[in-house]
Amino acid sequence: MTQQALRLGTRRSKLAMAQSGQVADAVRRMTGRPVELVEITTYGDVSREALAQIGGTGVFVTALRDALVRGEVDFAVHSLKDLPTTQPEELALAAVPEREDPRDVIVARDALKLTDLPRGARIGTGSPRRMAQLNAYARSHGLDFETVAIRGNVDTRIRYVRDGELDAVVLAAAGLNRIGRSEEVTDFLSVDTVLPAPGQGALAIECTADNADLVAALGELDDPFTRVAVTAERSLLAALEAGCSAPVGALADLLADGQIVKEMRLRGVVGTTDGSRMVQLSTTGPVPETHDQALALGRELATEMLAQGAAGLMGERAQ
Ligand SMILES: NCc1[nH]cc(CCC(=O)O)c1CC(=O)O
């Protein structure tokens, strides 16, 4: 008997096609079922101007979710850091596969590292989170570079450096790895320097919640630790009431003693884009055993950050 192919809805961008293709392979391996990619054009893909105006929150996600709800596709893959923190009731987050490298990186001219950039160097990024932390690092380390707001996909950003318009751009390691361009990286930024976006490096696999068989089948791809970590990170973001373009960094990681996992640490940062004011805190405790415990960890850290004035640092938007 031939099985009906599972339809995987995907954006057409190089990154989306790469990560959808990789998940399609994993689902084929895991379930033995054929998977076909169905391209969905999103509002953000059609109009750069529209994207700038509506601020980018979840635009790439919405069209895929609409196609799921309408039954046009069976499942979809998102970059988890682009997912809004509220989960629609009719959709299930069926799997969060093992996270890729969560770090940000720079791609600079002449193979330069961040600390080698000459005075007055221009670093492109569209992210207030990256600007805030890079500028704070420059202030505290006597560096003198300037962050410049840019937009565009990975290829476009790298081209700014190739064309000599900028000295460097900041990108996520995971995105470069997925599209096979990791050799472009000239410096991996330590998470002590730039804390990544909540969920960075992780993928989210969604299908409709009423499709129990598919929820279970896709669940085979879930990595429980990654799920707990990103749940805590996103809970922090939600509790700070910050949108995806807010200058919030968060990362949960495991503290191990040899092979034995001891605890989970959750770090969070909020800052003004000029880097002049930052609230950066961390909490360490037992690895959450339930979804609710992971949510509570994020909320608790957010409460502490808000008590230190985090809310007053988040009003800005990068221009
Ligand atoms: N902001 C766009 C975006 N959304 C997801 C990734 C790739 C990294 C990931 O999956 O977390 C990127 C590119 C980037 O930030 O460089």
Ligand as a Chemical Component Dictionary entry (heavy atoms), coordinates in Angstrom:
data_LIG
# 
_chem_comp.id                   LIG 
_chem_comp.type                 NON-POLYMER 
_chem_comp.pdbx_formal_charge   0 
_chem_comp.three_letter_code    LIG 
# 
loop_
_chem_comp_atom.comp_id 
_chem_comp_atom.atom_id 
_chem_comp_atom.alt_atom_id 
_chem_comp_atom.type_symbol 
_chem_comp_atom.charge 
_chem_comp_atom.model_Cartn_x 
_chem_comp_atom.model_Cartn_y 
_chem_comp_atom.model_Cartn_z 
_chem_comp_atom.pdbx_ordinal 
LIG N1  N1  N 0 16.301 36.862 12.386 1  
LIG C1  C1  C 0 16.091 35.957 11.322 2  
LIG C2  C2  C 0 16.526 34.567 11.645 3  
LIG N2  N2  N 0 15.654 33.691 12.181 4  
LIG C3  C3  C 0 16.331 32.512 12.392 5  
LIG C4  C4  C 0 17.637 32.668 11.963 6  
LIG C5  C5  C 0 18.634 31.599 11.995 7  
LIG C6  C6  C 0 19.074 31.205 13.375 8  
LIG C7  C7  C 0 18.082 30.408 14.144 9  
LIG O1  O1  O 0 17.432 29.510 13.594 10 
LIG O2  O2  O 0 17.946 30.665 15.350 11 
LIG C8  C8  C 0 17.783 33.967 11.481 12 
LIG C9  C9  C 0 18.989 34.586 10.894 13 
LIG C10 C10 C 0 19.910 35.271 11.858 14 
LIG O3  O3  O 0 19.495 35.726 12.936 15 
LIG O4  O4  O 0 21.098 35.384 11.535 16 
# 
loop_
_chem_comp_bond.comp_id 
_chem_comp_bond.atom_id_1 
_chem_comp_bond.atom_id_2 
_chem_comp_bond.value_order 
_chem_comp_bond.pdbx_ordinal 
LIG N1  C1  SING 1  
LIG C1  C2  SING 2  
LIG C2  N2  SING 3  
LIG C2  C8  DOUB 4  
LIG N2  C3  SING 5  
LIG C3  C4  DOUB 6  
LIG C4  C5  SING 7  
LIG C4  C8  SING 8  
LIG C5  C6  SING 9  
LIG C6  C7  SING 10 
LIG C7  O1  DOUB 11 
LIG C7  O2  SING 12 
LIG C8  C9  SING 13 
LIG C9  C10 SING 14 
LIG C10 O3  DOUB 15 
LIG C10 O4  SING 16 
# 
